[in-house]
């Protein structure tokens, strides 16, 4: 029997790329999304790539009633990937209750529904933000989590704990948290990619919009950090590689390969890249110049973080494959396609 996977937030950036990989691997997908930060047209892109239009339901999972109605209507789901969440770090500082209400309630409603409707498997979209600024780099899964820098980050830490405690109390439920580093790039088909609404807060959409002439120049936030070139270091992972990690995690749950009911993994490349190195890589890969200037540090930014992927590579049998140049070229090709 085909596996039926619910993807919450499936019209979002990472969600849509994951739906493509799930469908390519033979899964039946149903998307639940409230379209608060995505567009319904994303379904056209998914269909153009895979030939299959996933089932879609517009639903706010932070509302218990809507969540129950969803699971009553859509039966036979055997795994869930939970992406749907608010994710703007800065906004979360200004509106913490919005973030706690949305991100925590939706997860708790889903866990209640998993019990009620006998859905045993959950993959959760977590973040390297749970590590804060680690004392030692690279970070392994044994690296202690630190107090979050933002309410957004704190929701990821709390959600991980909610899943840990709930799977412990309900052994029929199983969970995997994937701690993403910095997902970037787009599907090589240019049919789906990141669709920021308004002025992008993240580096790559701001950079590609700048090169496309939509913004005057990119601000590099700080060159006085304790790093080789003074700019911040991150672990930039290709979004398709990241999407594939979800398929592996789903199979691990369904095939009961877990070592314990709740597991968590670092999903990155293992390579730290500075903002200035990234600009250089973009220029090399695309042949385009990136107009940029150095400005002051951005409040709340950590200096550097990158993953040790030894454990996830070995345990999951998954590895990021695409080079940074290739990934940046995909981000640029997506921007070009969007502007057409
Ligand atoms: C952060 C979170 C991540 C979260 C993401 C969502 C951490 C470690 N990471 O990523 O979990 O999912 O926000 O928004 O907390 N930069 C510039 N100029 C710009 C934009 C960014 O120089 O215009 C720099 C930043 O200073 C940073 C890097 O680019 O060094 C990446 O920034 P960004 O894309 O915003 O992601 P993070 O802040 O790393």
Boltz pocket constraint, residues with backbone or C-beta under 6 A from the ligand:
constraints:
  - pocket:
      binder: B
      contacts: [[A, 87], [A, 88], [A, 89], [A, 127], [A, 128], [A, 129], [A, 132], [A, 153], [A, 180], [A, 181], [A, 182], [A, 200], [A, 201], [A, 202], [A, 203], [A, 204], [A, 206], [A, 218], [A, 219], [A, 220], [A, 221], [A, 222], [A, 232], [A, 233], [A, 234], [A, 275], [A, 298], [A, 300], [A, 301], [A, 302], [A, 303], [A, 305]]
      max_distance: 6.0
